[in-house]
Amino acid sequence: MKRTRMIGASLLAALLLAAGAFYLGRKTAQPVDTSTTAPAAISTDGRKVLYWHDPMVPGPRFDKPGKSPFMDMQLVPMYADNATGTGSDAGVKISAAVQQNLGIRYANVRRIDASSSFEAIGSVQFDERLNVAVQTRVAGYVERLSVRAPMERVRRGQALATIFAPDWLGPQNEWLALRRSGVSSDLVAAARERMRAMSIPAELIRSSEETGTAQARYVLTSPVDGVVAELGVREGVAVAPGTTLFRIAGLHKVWAVTEIPEAQAVRLARGQKAKAVLQADTSQSFDGTLDEILPEINATTRTLKARFEVDNRNGKLTPGMLLRLQVAGPASTRLVVPSEAVIRTGRRAVVIVRKADGAFEPRDVSLGADVGDDTEVVSGLAEGEQVVASGQFLIDSEARLRSVLGTMGAPAATPAASASAPAVVTHQAEGKVESVAPDGITISHGPVATLQWPSMTMGFGKASPNAFAEIKAGDTVRFDFREGGPMGYELVSVQRVQQGAQR
């Protein structure tokens, strides 16, 4: 029983000790926001320390040195003089090898000649201003119908129907009787005016005068060329005054009705010229003019309807056909970048600019209209500058890793500070070369005692592209390196080691 109590007490003490160690470790390795932390510390060599971090887990930052909670290694300080990668230039610098791995592409800011012209699809409709109604102004009957179906083409003067109007017989007989009786000319003229008031056609009156017999049948003819858009009667039916028997739609001009995006409609003006191409046969084109922008907007699609008047003297266009409208606009010179290069945050637009020294910086821009795959830049960029077309977010991540959030810049070190800087500390390690690039060498190395690093694979920068030209991938090397350079650590010397000579 006593032994059981002793074992239980030992287990309880071990658990308390482990919990205390875990809490102490979490308290010691608490990540901090460097923007609100206390004034930066000064290292033993006099350099200003911004924060400590684990190079293998780049996100978290710590306000004091210690062991990394993520890996078996000490935290590494980030100094103010290399927060931007070079210590002297604003912006973030990324090695060529890293840029290639990130798949970064660039594009130049260029100036192009562009017009505000655009294309739209329109549907052919009758020009309703050319519609003509054919009516009768007397009660009667349709004795004969010459046009029996809607949408038949008719010519001006073509017979449409024969109407029998018995109400016209009385006035005509009265007028003829007065002429024969030799009454005064005033009575004959009054009888003639009465016939005209009853809408008896003049040619019918002339026929009655020539034949001496009242005429009650007359032929309705088409007043214009076009098609019978509406047929309101059938043969044999009775008609009343004011009845519309036919509606003739003219075809020498038609409407092309299309929907225009709201952003483009504001730049259109009445009378603007357009070229209409038949969708079914692009070899046939027609001249058009913007006739009207209807004062009604579709709230769902944010478009307005526009009517273009299209010349159709050859009669090849019929309602329902589709036309591709090419609306011409004034030409202008615009500064553009690829649309994919623009980062839109909702409240602002940003592009990543590549500076002359190879560093990257973000820049706010004001955007204009889209021009194909490009976007117009109103302000913020100059012609000839180079922007990142792809990989912007990866560059931003690299910038965050190097503590250049927001402006991606840091104050440059003063000459006095540079002159008084202490000697650079070097570290030594051995490992195997994995790859060689113009700006760096990737090495799988063993533990580094001076930095308390475990074995790992990482890249080391080179002072120049021609440095260590004799080193090849697969070599076993002993090397010295120091902190600094675009990749964080830079090689000072590299010596090839024979397999049997390793320490």
C-alpha positions as CSV (number, residue, x, y, z in Angstrom):
1,M,0.0,0.0,0.0
2,K,2.8,2.4,0.9
3,R,4.6,1.5,-2.3
4,T,1.5,2.2,-4.4
5,R,1.2,5.7,-2.8
6,M,4.8,6.5,-3.6
7,I,4.4,5.5,-7.2
8,G,1.2,7.7,-7.5
9,A,3.0,10.6,-5.9
10,S,5.9,10.2,-8.4
11,L,3.6,10.1,-11.4
12,L,1.8,13.2,-10.1
13,A,5.0,15.1,-9.7
14,A,6.2,14.1,-13.2
15,L,2.9,15.4,-14.7
16,L,3.1,18.7,-12.8
17,L,6.7,19.1,-13.9
18,A,5.8,18.4,-17.6
19,A,2.9,20.8,-17.5
20,G,5.1,23.5,-16.0
21,A,7.7,23.0,-18.6
22,F,5.1,23.2,-21.4
23,Y,3.6,26.4,-20.0
24,L,7.0,27.9,-19.5
25,G,8.0,27.0,-23.1
26,R,4.8,28.5,-24.5
27,K,5.2,31.7,-22.5
28,T,8.9,32.0,-23.6
29,A,8.1,31.3,-27.3
30,Q,5.0,33.5,-27.6
31,P,4.8,35.0,-31.1
32,V,4.7,38.8,-31.2
33,D,3.5,41.6,-33.5
34,T,6.7,43.5,-34.2
35,S,4.7,46.6,-35.0
36,T,3.6,47.0,-31.3
37,T,6.5,45.4,-29.4
38,A,9.0,47.2,-27.3
39,P,12.1,49.0,-28.8
40,A,14.3,46.5,-30.7
41,A,17.1,44.8,-28.8
42,I,20.8,45.3,-29.6
43,S,22.9,42.2,-30.2
44,T,26.3,41.6,-28.7
45,D,27.9,42.8,-32.0
46,G,26.0,46.1,-31.8
47,R,23.4,45.3,-34.5
48,K,19.7,46.2,-34.1
49,V,17.5,43.1,-33.7
50,L,14.0,43.4,-35.0
51,Y,12.8,40.0,-33.8
52,W,13.7,36.3,-33.7
53,H,12.3,33.6,-36.0
54,D,12.6,30.0,-37.0
55,P,13.9,30.0,-40.6
56,M,12.2,26.7,-41.2
57,V,8.8,28.0,-40.0
58,P,8.8,31.6,-41.3
59,G,5.4,32.8,-40.1
60,P,5.7,33.3,-36.3
61,R,8.0,35.9,-34.7
62,F,9.4,36.1,-31.2
63,D,10.4,39.0,-29.0
64,K,13.4,37.2,-27.3
65,P,16.0,34.5,-28.2
66,G,15.5,30.9,-27.3
67,K,14.8,27.5,-28.7
68,S,12.3,27.1,-31.5
69,P,9.1,25.4,-30.4
70,F,8.8,23.9,-33.8
71,M,12.2,22.3,-34.5
72,D,15.3,21.3,-32.5
73,M,17.2,24.5,-33.2
74,Q,17.8,28.0,-31.8
75,L,15.7,31.0,-33.0
76,V,17.6,33.2,-35.5
77,P,17.6,37.0,-35.1
78,M,16.4,39.3,-37.9
79,Y,18.5,42.4,-38.0
80,A,17.3,45.9,-39.1
81,D,20.2,46.2,-41.6
82,N,19.1,43.1,-43.6
83,A,15.3,43.2,-43.2
84,T,15.0,44.1,-46.8
85,G,17.5,41.6,-48.0
86,T,20.3,44.1,-48.9
87,G,20.3,46.7,-46.1
88,S,20.3,49.6,-48.5
89,D,17.4,49.4,-50.9
90,A,13.7,49.7,-50.3
91,G,11.7,46.8,-51.5
92,V,12.2,43.1,-51.3
93,K,14.9,41.3,-53.4
94,I,14.4,37.7,-54.4
95,S,17.1,35.5,-55.9
96,A,16.8,34.4,-59.5
97,A,16.5,30.8,-58.4
98,V,13.6,31.6,-56.1
99,Q,12.0,33.7,-58.9
100,Q,12.2,30.7,-61.2
101,N,10.8,28.4,-58.7
102,L,7.9,30.8,-58.0
103,G,7.2,30.9,-61.8
104,I,7.3,34.7,-61.9
105,R,6.6,36.4,-65.2
106,Y,7.0,40.1,-66.0
107,A,5.3,42.6,-68.4
108,N,6.2,46.1,-69.5
109,V,3.9,49.1,-68.9
110,R,3.2,50.2,-72.5
111,R,1.3,52.8,-74.4
112,I,-1.1,51.8,-77.1
113,D,-3.4,53.4,-79.6
114,A,-6.9,52.3,-78.7
115,S,-10.4,53.4,-79.6
116,S,-13.6,53.2,-77.6
117,S,-15.2,51.0,-80.3
118,F,-16.8,47.8,-79.3
119,E,-18.9,45.0,-80.7
120,A,-22.5,44.0,-79.8
121,I,-25.1,41.5,-81.1
122,G,-28.3,43.1,-82.3
123,S,-31.7,41.7,-83.5
124,V,-33.3,43.0,-86.6
125,Q,-36.8,44.6,-86.0
126,F,-39.2,46.6,-88.1
127,D,-38.7,50.4,-88.0
128,E,-42.1,51.2,-86.5
129,R,-41.8,54.8,-87.8
130,L,-42.3,53.4,-91.3
131,N,-45.5,51.5,-90.5
132,V,-48.6,52.6,-92.5
133,A,-52.2,51.7,-91.6
134,V,-54.7,51.1,-94.5
135,Q,-58.3,51.8,-93.3
136,T,-61.8,52.3,-94.8
137,R,-63.8,55.4,-93.9
138,V,-67.2,53.9,-95.0
139,A,-69.3,51.0,-94.1
140,G,-69.2,48.3,-96.7
141,Y,-68.1,44.7,-97.6
142,V,-64.9,43.1,-98.7
143,E,-65.8,41.7,-102.1
144,R,-62.3,40.5,-103.1
145,L,-59.1,40.1,-101.1
146,S,-56.0,40.4,-103.2
147,V,-53.5,39.8,-100.3
148,R,-54.5,36.8,-98.2
149,A,-51.7,36.2,-95.8
150,P,-49.6,38.2,-93.3
151,M,-45.9,39.0,-94.1
152,E,-46.5,39.0,-97.8
153,R,-44.3,41.5,-99.6
154,V,-46.2,44.3,-101.4
155,R,-45.2,47.1,-103.7
156,R,-46.5,50.7,-103.7
157,G,-49.7,50.9,-105.7
158,Q,-50.4,47.1,-105.5
159,A,-54.1,46.1,-105.1
160,L,-54.9,44.9,-101.6
161,A,-58.7,44.5,-101.6
162,T,-61.9,45.5,-103.4
163,I,-64.5,47.2,-101.2
164,F,-68.2,47.6,-102.0
165,A,-69.7,50.7,-100.3
166,P,-73.5,51.1,-100.9
167,D,-73.5,54.3,-98.9
168,W,-71.6,56.1,-101.7
169,L,-74.4,55.5,-104.3
170,G,-76.8,58.1,-103.0
171,P,-74.4,61.1,-103.0
172,Q,-73.1,60.2,-106.4
173,N,-76.5,59.9,-108.0
174,E,-77.5,63.2,-106.4
175,W,-74.5,64.9,-107.9
176,L,-75.1,63.4,-111.3
177,A,-78.8,64.5,-111.3
178,L,-77.9,68.0,-110.4
179,R,-75.4,68.2,-113.3
180,R,-78.0,67.0,-115.7
181,S,-80.8,69.4,-114.5
182,G,-78.7,72.5,-115.3
183,V,-78.9,74.0,-111.8
184,S,-76.4,76.6,-110.7
185,S,-72.8,75.6,-110.4
186,D,-72.9,76.3,-106.7
187,L,-75.2,73.5,-106.1
188,V,-73.2,71.1,-108.2
189,A,-70.0,72.2,-106.3
190,A,-71.7,71.6,-103.0
191,A,-72.7,68.1,-104.0
192,R,-69.2,67.4,-105.0
193,E,-67.8,68.6,-101.7
194,R,-70.2,66.4,-99.9
195,M,-68.8,63.3,-101.7
196,R,-65.3,64.4,-100.8
197,A,-66.3,64.7,-97.2
198,M,-67.6,61.1,-97.3
199,S,-64.0,60.1,-98.4
200,I,-65.2,59.0,-101.8
201,P,-61.9,58.6,-103.7
202,A,-61.2,61.2,-106.4
203,E,-60.6,58.6,-109.1
204,L,-64.1,57.0,-108.3
205,I,-65.7,60.4,-108.8
206,R,-64.0,60.9,-112.1
207,S,-65.1,57.4,-113.2
208,S,-68.7,58.3,-112.3
209,E,-68.4,61.6,-114.2
210,E,-67.1,59.8,-117.3
211,T,-69.6,57.0,-117.3
212,G,-72.6,58.9,-115.9
213,T,-73.2,56.0,-113.5
214,A,-72.6,56.0,-109.7
215,Q,-69.7,53.7,-108.6
216,A,-69.8,51.8,-105.3
217,R,-66.8,49.5,-105.7
218,Y,-63.2,50.8,-105.2
219,V,-59.8,49.1,-104.9
220,L,-57.5,49.7,-101.8
221,T,-53.9,49.9,-102.8
222,S,-50.6,49.8,-100.8
223,P,-49.3,53.3,-100.1
224,V,-45.6,52.1,-99.7
225,D,-43.3,49.2,-100.4
226,G,-43.0,46.7,-97.6
227,V,-44.6,43.7,-96.0
228,V,-48.1,43.1,-94.6
229,A,-47.3,43.1,-90.9
230,E,-51.0,42.8,-89.9
231,L,-54.0,41.5,-91.9
232,G,-57.2,42.5,-90.2
233,V,-59.9,41.2,-92.6
234,R,-61.1,38.3,-94.6
235,E,-63.0,38.1,-97.9
236,G,-66.7,38.7,-97.6
237,V,-66.7,40.4,-94.1
238,A,-68.4,43.7,-93.4
239,V,-66.2,46.6,-92.4
240,A,-67.0,49.8,-90.5
241,P,-65.5,53.3,-90.8
242,G,-62.1,53.4,-89.2
243,T,-61.4,49.7,-89.4
244,T,-57.7,48.9,-90.0
245,L,-57.7,46.4,-92.8
246,F,-53.9,46.2,-93.3
247,R,-50.8,47.4,-91.6
248,I,-47.8,47.8,-94.0
249,A,-44.3,47.8,-92.5
250,G,-41.6,49.5,-94.6
251,L,-38.3,47.6,-95.1
252,H,-36.0,50.1,-96.7
253,K,-34.7,50.8,-93.2
254,V,-34.8,48.5,-90.1
255,W,-33.8,48.7,-86.5
256,A,-31.1,46.6,-84.9
257,V,-31.9,46.5,-81.2
258,T,-29.1,45.5,-78.9
259,E,-28.2,45.6,-75.2
260,I,-25.2,47.8,-74.3
261,P,-23.3,47.5,-70.9
262,E,-23.8,50.4,-68.7
263,A,-20.1,51.3,-68.7
264,Q,-20.1,51.5,-72.5
265,A,-23.5,53.2,-73.0
266,V,-22.4,56.3,-71.2
267,R,-19.8,56.9,-74.0
268,L,-22.3,56.6,-76.8
269,A,-23.9,59.6,-78.6
270,R,-26.8,59.7,-80.9
271,G,-25.8,59.7,-84.6
272,Q,-22.7,57.6,-83.9
273,K,-21.8,55.4,-86.9
274,A,-21.8,51.7,-86.8
275,K,-21.1,48.8,-89.2
276,A,-23.5,45.9,-89.2
277,V,-22.4,42.5,-90.3
278,L,-24.8,39.7,-90.9
279,Q,-24.1,37.0,-88.3
280,A,-25.0,34.2,-90.8
281,D,-22.8,35.6,-93.6
282,T,-20.0,37.9,-92.6
283,S,-19.4,38.9,-96.2
284,Q,-22.6,41.0,-96.1
285,S,-22.3,44.3,-94.3
286,F,-24.7,47.3,-93.9
287,D,-24.3,50.9,-92.7
288,G,-25.9,51.9,-89.5
289,T,-26.4,54.9,-87.2
290,L,-27.2,55.0,-83.5
291,D,-30.8,56.2,-83.4
292,E,-31.7,56.1,-79.8
293,I,-30.6,54.8,-76.3
294,L,-33.8,53.8,-74.5
295,P,-34.1,55.4,-71.1
296,E,-34.5,52.1,-69.3
297,I,-31.9,49.9,-67.7
298,N,-32.0,46.2,-66.9
299,A,-31.2,46.1,-63.1
300,T,-30.1,42.4,-63.4
301,T,-27.6,42.7,-66.3
302,R,-26.9,46.4,-65.9
303,T,-27.5,47.0,-69.6
304,L,-29.4,49.5,-71.7
305,K,-31.2,48.9,-75.0
306,A,-29.9,50.8,-78.0
307,R,-31.6,51.1,-81.4
308,F,-29.5,51.4,-84.5
309,E,-31.0,52.4,-87.8
310,V,-29.6,50.1,-90.5
311,D,-29.9,50.8,-94.3
312,N,-31.9,47.9,-96.0
313,R,-32.5,49.2,-99.5
314,N,-31.5,45.9,-101.0
315,G,-34.1,44.2,-98.8
316,K,-31.8,41.4,-97.5
317,L,-32.6,42.0,-93.8
318,T,-35.7,40.6,-92.3
319,P,-36.9,40.8,-88.7
320,G,-35.4,38.2,-86.4
321,M,-32.0,38.1,-88.1
322,L,-28.9,38.7,-86.0
323,L,-26.4,41.4,-86.7
324,R,-22.9,41.9,-85.3
325,L,-22.6,45.6,-84.7
326,Q,-19.2,47.2,-84.8
327,V,-19.6,50.6,-83.1
328,A,-16.8,53.1,-83.9
329,G,-15.5,55.4,-81.2
330,P,-12.8,58.1,-81.0
331,A,-9.2,56.8,-80.9
332,S,-6.9,57.8,-78.0
333,T,-3.5,56.8,-76.5
334,R,-3.7,54.8,-73.3
335,L,-1.2,53.4,-70.8
336,V,-2.0,49.7,-70.2
337,V,-0.8,46.7,-68.2
338,P,-2.0,43.1,-68.5
339,S,-5.2,42.6,-66.5
340,E,-3.7,39.7,-64.6
341,A,-1.0,42.0,-63.2
342,V,-3.5,44.0,-61.2
343,I,-4.4,42.9,-57.6
344,R,-7.9,44.3,-56.7
345,T,-8.5,44.4,-53.0
346,G,-12.0,45.9,-53.3
347,R,-11.1,49.4,-52.2
348,R,-7.9,49.9,-54.2
349,A,-5.8,48.4,-57.0
350,V,-2.2,47.4,-56.6
351,V,0.6,46.2,-58.9
352,I,4.0,44.8,-58.0
353,V,6.7,46.8,-59.7
354,R,10.2,45.4,-60.5
355,K,12.7,48.2,-59.9
356,A,15.9,48.8,-61.8
357,D,18.0,47.1,-59.0
358,G,15.9,44.0,-59.1
359,A,13.9,44.7,-56.0
360,F,10.1,44.5,-55.9
361,E,7.7,47.1,-54.4
362,P,3.9,47.4,-54.4
363,R,2.3,50.5,-56.0
364,D,-1.3,51.8,-55.8
365,V,-2.8,52.6,-59.3
366,S,-5.9,54.1,-60.6
367,L,-7.5,52.0,-63.3
368,G,-9.6,53.0,-66.4
369,A,-11.4,50.8,-68.9
370,D,-10.5,47.2,-70.0
371,V,-8.9,47.0,-73.4
372,G,-9.1,43.3,-74.4
373,D,-6.7,41.4,-72.1
374,D,-5.2,44.7,-70.8
375,T,-6.3,47.3,-68.4
376,E,-5.9,51.0,-68.7
377,V,-3.8,52.7,-66.0
378,V,-4.8,56.3,-65.3
379,S,-2.1,57.0,-62.7
380,G,0.5,55.3,-60.6
381,L,2.8,53.9,-63.4
382,A,5.1,55.2,-66.1
383,E,5.7,53.9,-69.5
384,G,8.5,51.4,-69.7
385,E,8.3,50.2,-66.0
386,Q,8.2,46.5,-65.4
387,V,5.4,44.8,-63.4
388,V,4.9,41.3,-62.2
389,A,2.3,39.6,-64.4
390,S,2.1,36.3,-62.4
391,G,3.3,35.3,-58.9
392,Q,2.4,38.5,-57.2
393,F,1.0,36.8,-54.1
394,L,4.1,34.6,-53.8
395,I,6.2,37.7,-53.9
396,D,4.0,39.2,-51.2
397,S,4.6,36.1,-49.1
398,E,8.3,36.4,-49.6
399,A,8.1,40.0,-48.5
400,R,6.2,39.1,-45.4
401,L,9.0,36.5,-44.6
402,R,11.5,39.4,-44.7
403,S,9.4,41.8,-42.6
404,V,8.5,44.2,-45.4
405,L,4.8,44.2,-45.0
406,G,2.8,47.1,-46.4
407,T,5.5,49.3,-48.0
408,M,8.0,46.5,-48.5
409,G,10.7,49.0,-47.5
410,A,12.9,49.8,-44.5
411,P,15.2,52.8,-43.7
412,A,18.6,52.6,-45.3
413,A,21.6,52.3,-43.0
414,T,23.5,55.5,-42.7
415,P,27.2,55.6,-43.8
416,A,28.3,56.3,-40.2
417,A,26.5,53.2,-39.0
418,S,28.0,51.1,-41.8
419,A,31.5,52.4,-41.0
420,S,31.2,51.5,-37.3
421,A,29.6,48.1,-37.9
422,P,31.6,45.2,-36.2
423,A,33.3,42.4,-38.1
424,V,30.9,39.8,-39.7
425,V,30.7,36.5,-37.8
426,T,31.3,33.4,-40.0
427,H,30.1,29.9,-39.4
428,Q,31.4,26.6,-40.7
429,A,29.7,23.4,-41.8
430,E,30.1,20.3,-44.1
431,G,27.5,18.8,-46.5
432,K,26.6,17.7,-50.0
433,V,25.9,20.1,-52.8
434,E,22.3,19.5,-54.2
435,S,22.2,22.1,-56.9
436,V,24.2,25.1,-58.2
437,A,22.6,28.3,-59.6
438,P,24.1,31.6,-60.7
439,D,23.0,33.3,-57.5
440,G,23.4,30.5,-54.9
441,I,24.1,26.9,-54.0
442,T,21.8,24.5,-52.2
443,I,23.5,22.3,-49.7
444,S,22.4,19.4,-47.4
445,H,24.6,20.1,-44.4
446,G,25.2,18.7,-41.0
447,P,24.7,20.5,-37.6
448,V,26.1,24.0,-37.2
449,A,27.3,24.3,-33.7
450,T,27.8,28.1,-33.7
451,L,24.1,28.6,-34.6
452,Q,22.8,25.5,-32.8
453,W,21.2,24.3,-36.1
454,P,20.4,20.7,-36.8
455,S,21.1,19.0,-40.1
456,M,19.0,20.5,-42.9
457,T,18.9,21.4,-46.6
458,M,19.0,25.1,-47.5
459,G,20.2,27.6,-50.0
460,F,23.2,29.9,-49.6
461,G,23.8,33.0,-51.7
462,K,27.0,33.7,-53.7
463,A,28.7,37.1,-53.8
464,S,28.9,36.9,-57.7
465,P,27.7,34.5,-60.4
466,N,31.2,33.3,-61.1
467,A,32.1,32.5,-57.5
468,F,33.0,28.8,-56.7
469,A,32.8,27.8,-60.4
470,E,34.5,24.5,-59.7
471,I,31.8,23.3,-57.3
472,K,29.3,20.9,-58.9
473,A,26.1,19.2,-57.8
474,G,27.0,16.0,-55.8
475,D,30.3,17.3,-54.4
476,T,31.0,16.9,-50.7
477,V,32.2,20.3,-49.4
478,R,33.4,22.1,-46.3
479,F,32.2,25.7,-46.4
480,D,32.1,28.9,-44.4
481,F,29.2,31.3,-44.5
482,R,27.9,34.5,-43.0
483,E,24.6,36.1,-42.4
484,G,23.5,38.5,-45.2
485,G,22.8,38.6,-48.9
486,P,19.5,38.2,-50.7
487,M,19.1,34.6,-49.5
488,G,19.7,35.4,-45.9
489,Y,23.1,33.6,-45.6
490,E,26.0,34.0,-48.0
491,L,28.9,31.7,-48.7
492,V,32.4,33.0,-47.9
493,S,34.4,29.9,-49.0
494,V,33.7,26.5,-50.3
495,Q,36.2,23.6,-50.5
496,R,35.7,20.2,-52.1
497,V,36.3,17.4,-49.5
498,Q,37.2,13.8,-50.4
499,Q,35.0,11.1,-48.9
500,G,37.7,9.7,-46.8
501,A,38.8,13.1,-45.5
502,Q,35.6,14.1,-43.8
503,R,35.8,14.9,-40.1
